[in-house]
């Protein structure tokens, strides 16, 4: 079974621009979660989608948004990029996203904001 | 107080030794506990999960959970240089919260 895929793998943007990242979950998985990983803050939860609905959200500004499609693929968008948004963005999928459900991570998208 | 705390390390152990990684969490309502391994430049990969108090063994890895003490640990027996990585503890209540990870170095 194919794993979680993320595109693109690397992105370079400038301040003020916006960016869209894509995630395709493992086949059959309906829950997709997004995380931001930086050296200073570690892995931080952004949001979780299940059946095209945002079910949970972390403490990030409204510039960070996401959506999920009927095939469970998900996108996240960051508008008005800031230097501090430079990070590894990780997507993880699980079957239905319950507390005991295991999340499997994709390879990540490395975003650099100049 | 951070929700999930880990010693950042590095924890250095010789090849063949037992590596002991520890994690404490603050939310008593936490239901499930995960250990992920992350190599430099790579994404986290699941090692083990544990839901109930006690020990759970999988090959060279043993996870230990003590909900009364809000403590979870990972033991790696017969440590190998290939085990050198950052180990992330994650705790799930309504979302998965990660510790900042412990860097493990296994030297020959």
gemmi code that builds the backbone of each chain (N, CA, C; Angstrom):
import gemmi

chains = {
    "A": [
        ("UNK", (0.872, -1.198, 0.000), (0.000, 0.000, 0.000), (0.897, 1.232, 0.000)),
        ("UNK", (0.609, 2.184, -0.861), (1.430, 3.384, -0.940), (1.257, 4.211, 0.319)),
        ("UNK", (2.322, 4.932, 0.665), (2.277, 5.759, 1.860), (1.668, 7.117, 1.584)),
        ("UNK", (1.811, 7.984, 2.550), (1.327, 9.362, 2.424), (2.273, 10.112, 1.483)),
        ("UNK", (1.709, 10.825, 0.541), (2.532, 11.617, -0.364), (2.220, 13.095, -0.192)),
        ("UNK", (3.271, 13.889, -0.356), (3.124, 15.338, -0.231), (3.821, 16.007, -1.408)),
        ("UNK", (3.188, 17.030, -1.928), (3.800, 17.809, -2.999), (3.577, 19.292, -2.751)),
        ("UNK", (4.506, 20.153, -3.141), (5.844, 19.771, -3.597), (6.723, 19.382, -2.409)),
        ("UNK", (7.885, 18.899, -2.652), (8.787, 18.547, -1.560), (9.551, 19.760, -1.050)),
        ("UNK", (9.813, 20.701, -1.934), (10.549, 21.904, -1.561), (9.896, 23.114, -2.221)),
        ("UNK", (9.895, 24.205, -1.475), (9.323, 25.458, -1.974), (10.140, 26.620, -1.452)),
        ("UNK", (10.369, 27.588, -2.320), (10.980, 28.836, -1.889), (10.037, 29.953, -2.280)),
        ("UNK", (9.652, 30.754, -1.317), (8.736, 31.868, -1.552), (9.322, 33.128, -0.903)),
        ("UNK", (8.731, 34.266, -1.237), (9.129, 35.515, -0.607), (8.012, 36.008, 0.303)),
        ("UNK", (8.392, 36.856, 1.215), (7.427, 37.400, 2.168), (6.235, 38.027, 1.444)),
        ("UNK", (5.059, 37.810, 1.987), (3.859, 38.380, 1.412), (3.148, 37.484, 0.407)),
        ("UNK", (3.887, 36.520, -0.134), (3.251, 35.599, -1.075), (2.375, 34.595, -0.335)),
        ("UNK", (1.661, 33.797, -1.087), (0.893, 32.713, -0.492), (1.351, 31.386, -1.097)),
        ("UNK", (1.040, 30.307, -0.399), (1.500, 29.006, -0.844), (0.423, 27.960, -0.561)),
        ("UNK", (0.347, 26.962, -1.421), (-0.580, 25.841, -1.238), (0.198, 24.539, -1.260)),
        ("UNK", (0.005, 23.735, -0.232), (0.668, 22.443, -0.125), (-0.380, 21.345, -0.237)),
        ("UNK", (0.023, 20.221, -0.808), (-0.933, 19.145, -1.049), (-0.512, 17.864, -0.340)),
        ("UNK", (-1.504, 17.095, 0.058), (-1.267, 15.832, 0.767), (-2.260, 14.780, 0.286)),
        ("UNK", (-1.735, 13.621, -0.089), (-2.595, 12.483, -0.440), (-2.406, 11.407, 0.612)),
        ("UNK", (-3.473, 11.049, 1.321), (-3.333, 10.085, 2.415), (-3.185, 8.655, 1.901)),
        ("UNK", (-2.864, 7.775, 2.814), (-2.853, 6.346, 2.510), (-4.257, 5.939, 2.079)),
        ("UNK", (-4.331, 5.073, 1.082), (-5.624, 4.636, 0.586), (-6.484, 4.063, 1.717)),
        ("UNK", (-7.720, 4.564, 1.822), (-8.626, 4.111, 2.874), (-8.614, 4.982, 4.110)),
        ("UNK", (-7.600, 5.806, 4.249), (-7.540, 6.724, 5.391), (-8.392, 7.954, 5.104)),
        ("UNK", (-9.190, 8.331, 6.085), (-10.096, 9.450, 5.891), (-9.745, 10.677, 6.727)),
        ("UNK", (-8.815, 10.516, 7.643), (-8.411, 11.647, 8.483), (-7.029, 12.128, 8.047)),
        ("UNK", (-6.911, 13.432, 7.897), (-5.632, 14.040, 7.529), (-5.331, 15.161, 8.522)),
        ("UNK", (-4.137, 15.111, 9.088), (-3.682, 16.150, 10.005), (-2.455, 16.837, 9.437)),
        ("UNK", (-2.304, 18.092, 9.766), (-1.158, 18.876, 9.307), (-0.372, 19.370, 10.522)),
        ("UNK", (0.957, 19.376, 10.364), (1.844, 19.825, 11.421), (2.914, 20.733, 10.825)),
        ("UNK", (3.383, 21.641, 11.674), (4.534, 22.476, 11.332), (5.687, 22.068, 12.227)),
        ("UNK", (6.836, 21.844, 11.633), (8.016, 21.490, 12.436), (9.121, 22.499, 12.219)),
        ("UNK", (9.560, 23.132, 13.302), (10.685, 24.055, 13.289), (11.665, 23.635, 14.367)),
        ("UNK", (12.952, 24.013, 14.209), (13.940, 23.620, 15.219), (13.604, 24.150, 16.612)),
        ("UNK", (13.030, 25.334, 16.676), (12.763, 25.929, 17.977), (11.508, 25.419, 18.662)),
        ("UNK", (10.468, 25.146, 17.893), (9.162, 24.771, 18.458), (8.826, 23.298, 18.320)),
        ("UNK", (9.586, 22.563, 17.568), (9.265, 21.151, 17.382), (8.062, 20.983, 16.477)),
        ("UNK", (7.367, 19.858, 16.651), (6.198, 19.531, 15.847), (4.950, 20.136, 16.478)),
        ("UNK", (4.281, 21.010, 15.740), (3.090, 21.642, 16.269), (1.899, 21.347, 15.372)),
        ("UNK", (0.789, 21.009, 16.000), (-0.442, 20.647, 15.310), (-1.094, 21.880, 14.689)),
        ("UNK", (-1.429, 21.770, 13.402), (-2.111, 22.860, 12.708), (-3.618, 22.625, 12.676)),
        ("UNK", (-4.039, 21.553, 12.034), (-5.455, 21.201, 11.963), (-5.623, 19.779, 11.468)),
        ("UNK", (-6.864, 19.292, 11.658), (-7.210, 17.941, 11.248), (-8.521, 17.973, 10.467)),
        ("UNK", (-8.556, 17.222, 9.381), (-9.752, 17.132, 8.557), (-10.239, 15.695, 8.494)),
        ("UNK", (-11.546, 15.567, 8.502), (-12.190, 14.253, 8.370), (-13.484, 14.466, 7.600)),
        ("UNK", (-13.699, 13.683, 6.580), (-14.893, 13.814, 5.748), (-15.142, 15.257, 5.322)),
        ("UNK", (-14.098, 15.885, 4.834), (-14.155, 17.238, 4.255), (-14.455, 18.325, 5.296)),
        ("UNK", (-14.398, 17.996, 6.570), (-14.701, 18.965, 7.634), (-13.498, 19.129, 8.547)),
        ("UNK", (-13.216, 20.369, 8.901), (-12.156, 20.592, 9.880), (-12.696, 20.208, 11.243)),
        ("UNK", (-12.060, 19.259, 11.853), (-12.566, 18.717, 13.106), (-11.798, 19.260, 14.315)),
        ("UNK", (-10.581, 19.724, 14.084), (-9.778, 20.223, 15.185), (-8.769, 21.224, 14.635)),
        ("UNK", (-8.394, 22.157, 15.475), (-7.496, 23.215, 15.019), (-6.506, 23.548, 16.127)),
        ("UNK", (-5.268, 23.797, 15.744), (-4.253, 24.219, 16.695), (-4.223, 25.726, 16.821)),
        ("UNK", (-3.212, 26.220, 17.520), (-3.108, 27.655, 17.808), (-2.258, 28.370, 16.771)),
        ("UNK", (-2.773, 28.477, 15.588), (-2.095, 29.185, 14.516), (-3.011, 30.286, 14.004)),
        ("UNK", (-2.398, 31.361, 13.458), (-3.233, 32.465, 12.960), (-4.071, 32.040, 11.759)),
        ("UNK", (-5.060, 32.871, 11.448), (-5.976, 32.577, 10.364), (-5.334, 32.535, 8.988)),
        ("UNK", (-4.057, 32.977, 8.904), (-3.354, 32.890, 7.616), (-3.160, 31.423, 7.187)),
        ("UNK", (-3.253, 30.564, 8.157), (-3.118, 29.126, 7.876), (-4.522, 28.528, 7.729)),
        ("UNK", (-4.759, 27.929, 6.603), (-6.064, 27.329, 6.367), (-5.885, 26.028, 5.610)),
        ("UNK", (-6.938, 25.267, 5.563), (-6.852, 24.006, 4.851), (-8.207, 23.595, 4.338)),
        ("UNK", (-8.188, 22.497, 3.601), (-9.433, 21.900, 3.164), (-9.173, 20.438, 2.808)),
        ("UNK", (-10.264, 19.707, 2.722), (-10.165, 18.306, 2.345), (-11.205, 18.020, 1.279)),
        ("UNK", (-10.820, 17.209, 0.338), (-11.685, 16.884, -0.778), (-12.387, 15.542, -0.531)),
        ("UNK", (-13.338, 15.243, -1.389), (-14.142, 14.027, -1.192), (-13.311, 12.749, -1.295)),
        ("UNK", (-12.159, 12.820, -1.939), (-11.290, 11.634, -2.034), (-10.269, 11.592, -0.894)),
        ("UNK", (-10.483, 12.446, 0.111), (-9.656, 12.545, 1.326), (-8.341, 13.295, 1.117)),
        ("UNK", (-7.999, 13.611, -0.103), (-6.823, 14.461, -0.320), (-7.039, 15.806, 0.365)),
        ("UNK", (-5.932, 16.375, 0.832), (-6.053, 17.628, 1.578), (-5.048, 18.650, 1.065)),
        ("UNK", (-5.377, 19.880, 1.214), (-4.471, 20.980, 0.919), (-4.427, 21.912, 2.113)),
        ("UNK", (-3.268, 22.516, 2.303), (-3.194, 23.622, 3.260), (-2.646, 24.843, 2.554)),
        ("UNK", (-3.108, 25.976, 2.990), (-2.737, 27.245, 2.375), (-2.203, 28.184, 3.443)),
        ("UNK", (-1.125, 28.864, 3.110), (-0.613, 29.901, 3.999), (-0.594, 31.193, 3.193)),
        ("UNK", (-1.293, 32.192, 3.670), (-1.336, 33.466, 2.963), (-0.388, 34.459, 3.639)),
        ("UNK", (-0.033, 35.477, 2.920), (0.817, 36.555, 3.439), (1.994, 35.982, 4.229)),
        ("UNK", (2.823, 35.258, 3.533), (3.924, 34.542, 4.175), (4.839, 35.469, 4.962)),
        ("UNK", (5.294, 34.965, 6.107), (6.257, 35.662, 6.954), (7.517, 34.803, 7.041)),
        ("UNK", (8.636, 35.453, 7.410), (9.896, 34.722, 7.517), (9.761, 33.541, 8.486)),
        ("UNK", (8.994, 33.740, 9.541), (8.823, 32.702, 10.555), (8.017, 31.502, 10.098)),
        ("UNK", (7.466, 31.587, 8.904), (6.715, 30.437, 8.385), (7.636, 29.403, 7.753)),
        ("UNK", (8.913, 29.726, 7.645), (9.872, 28.756, 7.122), (9.908, 27.552, 8.042)),
        ("UNK", (9.628, 26.394, 7.492), (9.494, 25.200, 8.322), (9.312, 23.989, 7.429)),
        ("UNK", (9.316, 22.832, 8.081), (8.919, 21.586, 7.422), (7.445, 21.375, 7.733)),
        ("UNK", (6.629, 21.252, 6.717), (5.206, 21.023, 6.905), (4.912, 19.556, 6.628)),
        ("UNK", (4.380, 18.921, 7.644), (4.132, 17.490, 7.577), (2.639, 17.202, 7.586)),
        ("UNK", (2.277, 16.256, 6.785), (0.914, 15.778, 6.733), (0.925, 14.347, 7.264)),
        ("UNK", (-0.115, 13.990, 8.002), (-0.227, 12.616, 8.512), (-1.639, 12.122, 8.286)),
        ("UNK", (-1.767, 10.860, 7.929), (-3.103, 10.316, 7.737), (-3.361, 9.166, 8.701)),
        ("UNK", (-4.634, 8.980, 9.020), (-5.058, 7.848, 9.840), (-6.435, 7.411, 9.352)),
        ("UNK", (-6.858, 6.269, 9.833), (-8.120, 5.697, 9.339), (-9.298, 6.635, 9.565)),
        ("UNK", (-9.565, 6.925, 10.852), (-10.707, 7.792, 11.146), (-10.364, 8.878, 12.159)),
        ("UNK", (-9.103, 8.911, 12.600), (-8.659, 10.021, 13.432), (-9.098, 9.980, 14.877)),
        ("UNK", (-9.399, 8.799, 15.407), (-9.725, 8.733, 16.827), (-8.438, 8.813, 17.652)),
        ("UNK", (-8.602, 8.921, 18.960), (-7.436, 9.096, 19.837), (-6.509, 7.889, 19.790)),
        ("UNK", (-7.039, 6.718, 19.494), (-6.194, 5.523, 19.456), (-5.764, 5.164, 18.047)),
        ("UNK", (-6.104, 5.992, 17.097), (-5.744, 5.752, 15.704), (-4.294, 6.155, 15.473)),
        ("UNK", (-3.543, 5.357, 14.767), (-2.151, 5.688, 14.495), (-2.048, 6.606, 13.285)),
        ("UNK", (-1.231, 7.624, 13.419), (-1.011, 8.547, 12.315), (0.298, 8.209, 11.603)),
        ("UNK", (0.247, 8.217, 10.292), (1.413, 7.927, 9.457), (1.766, 9.188, 8.683)),
        ("UNK", (3.039, 9.525, 8.736), (3.486, 10.790, 8.172), (3.969, 10.662, 6.734)),
        ("UNK", (3.742, 11.733, 5.983), (4.336, 11.864, 4.676), (5.753, 12.407, 4.792)),
        ("UNK", (6.436, 12.580, 3.658), (7.831, 13.030, 3.683), (8.001, 14.508, 4.008)),
        ("UNK", (6.910, 15.264, 3.923), (6.977, 16.675, 4.271), (7.257, 17.586, 3.079)),
        ("UNK", (6.904, 18.849, 3.263), (7.245, 19.908, 2.314), (8.115, 20.905, 3.062)),
        ("UNK", (9.315, 21.128, 2.546), (10.233, 22.096, 3.163), (9.961, 23.449, 2.535)),
        ("UNK", (9.424, 24.388, 3.334), (9.110, 25.744, 2.868), (10.155, 26.719, 3.386)),
        ("UNK", (10.726, 27.469, 2.486), (11.668, 28.527, 2.841), (11.076, 29.845, 2.397)),
        ("UNK", (10.968, 30.789, 3.329), (10.435, 32.116, 3.033), (11.585, 33.122, 3.102)),
        ("UNK", (11.825, 33.815, 1.996), (12.938, 34.773, 1.927), (12.432, 36.209, 2.053)),
    ],
    "B": [
        ("UNK", (3.757, 24.995, 32.049), (4.262, 23.626, 31.894), (3.895, 23.115, 30.499)),
        ("UNK", (4.908, 22.550, 29.801), (4.647, 22.000, 28.492), (3.754, 20.778, 28.626)),
        ("UNK", (2.960, 20.523, 27.579), (2.033, 19.402, 27.632), (2.749, 18.068, 27.594)),
        ("UNK", (3.805, 17.980, 26.796), (4.592, 16.749, 26.692), (6.055, 17.150, 26.818)),
        ("UNK", (6.727, 16.575, 27.782), (8.121, 16.959, 28.042), (9.068, 15.797, 27.839)),
        ("UNK", (10.162, 16.084, 27.180), (11.234, 15.117, 26.987), (12.565, 15.816, 27.213)),
        ("UNK", (13.523, 15.069, 27.684), (14.884, 15.578, 27.782), (15.452, 15.649, 26.364)),
        ("UNK", (16.015, 16.798, 25.990), (16.458, 16.965, 24.603), (17.716, 16.165, 24.271)),
        ("UNK", (18.468, 15.768, 25.324), (19.687, 15.003, 25.083), (20.830, 15.899, 24.640)),
        ("UNK", (21.858, 15.350, 23.958), (21.835, 13.991, 23.452), (22.072, 12.934, 24.523)),
        ("UNK", (21.445, 11.794, 24.303), (21.681, 10.632, 25.121), (22.661, 9.745, 24.354)),
        ("UNK", (23.823, 9.546, 24.922), (24.861, 8.756, 24.250), (25.003, 7.407, 24.921)),
        ("UNK", (24.882, 6.334, 24.155), (25.046, 4.989, 24.691), (25.951, 4.189, 23.764)),
        ("UNK", (26.693, 3.240, 24.314), (27.540, 2.402, 23.457), (26.710, 1.342, 22.744)),
        ("UNK", (27.204, 0.902, 21.621), (26.547, -0.159, 20.861), (26.338, -1.379, 21.752)),
        ("UNK", (25.130, -1.962, 21.680), (24.814, -3.135, 22.485), (24.172, -2.819, 23.828)),
        ("UNK", (24.193, -1.580, 24.226), (23.621, -1.182, 25.526), (22.116, -0.946, 25.398)),
        ("UNK", (21.485, -0.714, 26.548), (20.057, -0.365, 26.570), (19.937, 1.154, 26.630)),
        ("UNK", (19.153, 1.695, 25.721), (18.861, 3.134, 25.738), (17.487, 3.329, 26.366)),
        ("UNK", (17.394, 4.260, 27.294), (16.139, 4.525, 27.992), (15.704, 5.965, 27.722)),
        ("UNK", (14.558, 6.107, 27.100), (14.045, 7.425, 26.731), (12.763, 7.676, 27.521)),
        ("UNK", (12.649, 8.867, 28.067), (11.540, 9.163, 28.969), (10.700, 10.342, 28.504)),
        ("UNK", (9.452, 10.337, 28.954), (8.501, 11.363, 28.526), (7.456, 11.529, 29.620)),
        ("UNK", (7.123, 12.769, 29.952), (6.025, 13.016, 30.875), (4.986, 13.879, 30.176)),
        ("UNK", (3.743, 13.754, 30.609), (2.671, 14.511, 29.975), (1.765, 15.106, 31.045)),
        ("UNK", (1.052, 16.151, 30.689), (0.302, 16.894, 31.697), (-1.197, 16.568, 31.717)),
        ("UNK", (-1.755, 16.123, 30.596), (-3.200, 15.918, 30.514), (-3.568, 14.508, 30.965)),
        ("UNK", (-4.233, 14.422, 32.123), (-4.605, 13.104, 32.650), (-5.634, 12.397, 31.776)),
        ("UNK", (-6.293, 13.145, 30.898), (-7.278, 12.552, 29.999), (-6.661, 11.927, 28.756)),
        ("UNK", (-5.350, 11.961, 28.646), (-4.674, 11.392, 27.474), (-4.985, 9.913, 27.353)),
        ("UNK", (-5.277, 9.498, 26.141), (-5.754, 8.133, 25.937), (-4.743, 7.217, 25.274)),
        ("UNK", (-3.875, 7.783, 24.472), (-2.958, 6.929, 23.728), (-1.611, 7.629, 23.606)),
        ("UNK", (-0.593, 6.790, 23.453), (0.771, 7.289, 23.550), (1.610, 6.635, 22.459)),
        ("UNK", (2.393, 7.448, 21.792), (3.118, 6.971, 20.628), (4.581, 7.359, 20.728)),
        ("UNK", (5.424, 6.507, 20.179), (6.831, 6.841, 20.000), (7.143, 6.831, 18.509)),
        ("UNK", (7.712, 7.943, 18.051), (8.144, 8.064, 16.665), (9.656, 8.268, 16.651)),
        ("UNK", (10.265, 7.796, 15.596), (11.699, 8.021, 15.374), (11.839, 8.930, 14.158)),
        ("UNK", (12.737, 9.906, 14.259), (12.953, 10.826, 13.150), (14.434, 10.959, 12.883)),
        ("UNK", (14.841, 10.510, 11.718), (16.218, 10.719, 11.274), (16.323, 12.135, 10.718)),
        ("UNK", (17.528, 12.665, 10.781), (17.768, 14.025, 10.324), (17.319, 14.208, 8.873)),
        ("UNK", (16.484, 15.206, 8.636), (16.016, 15.494, 7.282), (14.874, 14.621, 6.808)),
        ("UNK", (14.406, 13.722, 7.676), (13.311, 12.812, 7.296), (12.078, 13.104, 8.141)),
        ("UNK", (10.972, 12.463, 7.782), (9.742, 12.631, 8.544), (9.667, 11.577, 9.656)),
        ("UNK", (8.843, 11.815, 10.661), (8.728, 10.833, 11.747), (8.142, 9.507, 11.266)),
        ("UNK", (8.676, 8.419, 11.810), (8.132, 7.097, 11.522), (7.749, 6.430, 12.834)),
        ("UNK", (6.622, 5.772, 12.828), (6.103, 5.158, 14.046), (6.962, 3.982, 14.488)),
        ("UNK", (7.271, 3.966, 15.784), (7.944, 2.814, 16.366), (6.935, 1.959, 17.122)),
        ("UNK", (6.229, 2.587, 18.050), (5.291, 1.831, 18.886), (4.186, 2.735, 19.391)),
        ("UNK", (3.078, 2.125, 19.777), (2.033, 2.826, 20.486), (1.647, 1.990, 21.707)),
        ("UNK", (1.109, 2.651, 22.716), (0.670, 1.950, 23.927), (-0.536, 2.674, 24.475)),
        ("UNK", (-1.531, 1.917, 24.930), (-2.754, 2.507, 25.451), (-2.973, 2.202, 26.930)),
        ("UNK", (-2.455, 1.051, 27.377), (-2.752, 0.585, 28.728), (-1.511, 0.629, 29.607)),
        ("UNK", (-1.719, 0.775, 30.890), (-0.613, 0.742, 31.848), (0.182, -0.558, 31.711)),
        ("UNK", (1.484, -0.441, 31.880), (2.330, -1.619, 31.837), (3.332, -1.533, 30.708)),
        ("UNK", (3.819, -2.695, 30.331), (4.835, -2.788, 29.297), (4.271, -3.380, 28.018)),
        ("UNK", (4.834, -2.941, 26.898), (4.500, -3.522, 25.601), (5.801, -3.699, 24.830)),
        ("UNK", (6.041, -4.919, 24.389), (7.307, -5.222, 23.741), (7.104, -5.491, 22.252)),
        ("UNK", (8.057, -5.003, 21.453), (8.053, -5.279, 20.018), (9.498, -5.361, 19.559)),
        ("UNK", (9.990, -6.588, 19.444), (11.383, -6.769, 19.045), (12.327, -6.190, 20.087)),
        ("UNK", (13.202, -5.303, 19.661), (14.163, -4.696, 20.601), (13.571, -3.537, 21.388)),
        ("UNK", (12.334, -3.178, 21.091), (11.712, -2.007, 21.708), (10.676, -2.417, 22.762)),
        ("UNK", (10.692, -1.691, 23.885), (9.671, -1.869, 24.913), (9.158, -0.500, 25.321)),
        ("UNK", (7.846, -0.332, 25.220), (7.219, 0.894, 25.708), (6.629, 0.610, 27.074)),
        ("UNK", (6.751, 1.582, 27.973), (6.220, 1.456, 29.325), (5.331, 2.647, 29.612)),
        ("UNK", (4.161, 2.381, 30.181), (3.212, 3.457, 30.486), (2.779, 3.373, 31.937)),
        ("UNK", (2.815, 4.515, 32.608), (2.332, 4.630, 33.975), (1.428, 5.857, 34.017)),
        ("UNK", (0.125, 5.625, 33.912), (-0.820, 6.745, 33.842), (-0.914, 7.491, 35.171)),
        ("UNK", (-0.744, 6.803, 36.269), (-0.812, 7.474, 37.577), (0.297, 8.508, 37.711)),
        ("UNK", (1.469, 8.172, 37.194), (2.613, 9.090, 37.239), (2.712, 9.949, 35.989)),
        ("UNK", (1.818, 9.732, 35.023), (1.812, 10.483, 33.767), (3.176, 10.399, 33.095)),
        ("UNK", (3.588, 9.184, 32.908), (4.950, 8.905, 32.463), (4.922, 7.784, 31.440)),
        ("UNK", (5.658, 7.989, 30.350), (5.799, 6.941, 29.346), (7.262, 6.874, 28.937)),
        ("UNK", (7.743, 5.673, 28.715), (9.150, 5.529, 28.360), (9.311, 4.538, 27.216)),
        ("UNK", (10.477, 4.604, 26.608), (10.840, 3.676, 25.533), (12.208, 3.116, 25.841)),
        ("UNK", (12.307, 1.801, 25.879), (13.596, 1.134, 26.050), (13.999, 0.513, 24.723)),
        ("UNK", (15.258, 0.728, 24.366), (15.802, 0.103, 23.162), (16.928, -0.826, 23.609)),
        ("UNK", (16.712, -2.108, 23.436), (17.742, -3.086, 23.823), (18.717, -3.299, 22.676)),
        ("UNK", (19.937, -3.715, 23.012), (20.955, -3.995, 22.000), (21.028, -2.837, 20.988)),
        ("UNK", (21.237, -1.634, 21.509), (21.252, -0.444, 20.654), (22.290, -0.570, 19.544)),
        ("UNK", (21.910, -0.091, 18.368), (22.774, -0.122, 17.198), (23.047, 1.300, 16.715)),
        ("UNK", (24.170, 1.524, 16.046), (24.428, 2.869, 15.501), (23.278, 3.357, 14.615)),
        ("UNK", (22.579, 2.450, 13.951), (21.453, 2.836, 13.097), (20.253, 3.346, 13.908)),
        ("UNK", (20.284, 3.152, 15.218), (19.228, 3.692, 16.084), (19.443, 5.170, 16.394)),
        ("UNK", (20.589, 5.690, 16.005), (20.884, 7.098, 16.262), (19.905, 7.979, 15.505)),
        ("UNK", (19.106, 8.727, 16.231), (18.020, 9.526, 15.661), (17.405, 10.349, 16.794)),
        ("UNK", (16.415, 11.137, 16.446), (15.616, 11.836, 17.460), (14.333, 11.051, 17.694)),
        ("UNK", (14.027, 10.815, 18.960), (12.842, 10.032, 19.325), (11.781, 10.972, 19.895)),
        ("UNK", (10.638, 10.953, 19.269), (9.543, 11.850, 19.622), (8.461, 11.089, 20.371)),
        ("UNK", (8.100, 11.602, 21.506), (6.977, 11.078, 22.270), (5.742, 11.887, 21.870)),
        ("UNK", (4.635, 11.224, 21.647), (3.403, 11.922, 21.266), (2.245, 11.380, 22.085)),
        ("UNK", (1.392, 12.289, 22.509), (0.276, 11.948, 23.387), (-1.007, 12.433, 22.741)),
        ("UNK", (-2.024, 11.585, 22.731), (-3.267, 11.940, 22.054), (-4.412, 12.091, 23.040)),
        ("UNK", (-4.983, 13.285, 23.069), (-6.250, 13.499, 23.771), (-7.280, 13.685, 22.668)),
        ("UNK", (-7.474, 14.908, 22.234), (-8.299, 15.125, 21.043), (-7.438, 15.480, 19.833)),
        ("UNK", (-6.157, 15.633, 20.072), (-5.204, 15.823, 18.978), (-3.855, 15.292, 19.457)),
        ("UNK", (-2.966, 15.076, 18.500), (-1.668, 14.498, 18.839), (-0.702, 15.624, 19.214)),
        ("UNK", (-0.202, 15.565, 20.432), (0.745, 16.563, 20.923), (2.108, 15.905, 21.054)),
        ("UNK", (3.121, 16.540, 20.474), (4.464, 15.981, 20.472), (5.357, 16.672, 21.489)),
        ("UNK", (6.261, 15.900, 22.057), (7.373, 16.473, 22.781), (8.402, 16.960, 21.772)),
        ("UNK", (9.412, 17.657, 22.279), (10.421, 18.209, 21.375), (11.469, 17.182, 20.970)),
        ("UNK", (11.393, 15.990, 21.563), (12.263, 14.905, 21.121), (13.546, 14.789, 21.917)),
        ("UNK", (14.036, 13.552, 21.977), (15.337, 13.263, 22.591), (16.262, 12.729, 21.513)),
        ("UNK", (17.407, 13.355, 21.389), (18.381, 12.888, 20.400), (19.215, 11.762, 20.999)),
        ("UNK", (19.201, 10.630, 20.343), (19.957, 9.454, 20.785), (21.151, 9.255, 19.870)),
        ("UNK", (22.308, 9.065, 20.502), (23.524, 8.746, 19.754), (24.043, 7.400, 20.240)),
        ("UNK", (24.196, 6.460, 19.337), (24.746, 5.151, 19.668), (26.123, 5.064, 19.020)),
        ("UNK", (27.143, 4.924, 19.861), (28.497, 4.915, 19.307), (29.070, 3.499, 19.322)),
        ("UNK", (29.869, 3.180, 18.265), (30.430, 1.805, 18.141), (31.433, 1.507, 19.258)),
    ],
}
model = gemmi.Model(1)
for chain_id, residues in chains.items():
    chain = gemmi.Chain(chain_id)
    for i, (resn, *xyz) in enumerate(residues, 1):
        res = gemmi.Residue()
        res.name, res.seqid = resn, gemmi.SeqId(i, " ")
        for name, pos in zip(("N", "CA", "C"), xyz):
            atom = gemmi.Atom()
            atom.name, atom.element = name, gemmi.Element(name[0])
            atom.pos, atom.b_iso = gemmi.Position(*pos), 0.0
            res.add_atom(atom)
        chain.add_residue(res)
    model.add_chain(chain)
structure = gemmi.Structure()
structure.add_model(model)
structure.setup_entities()
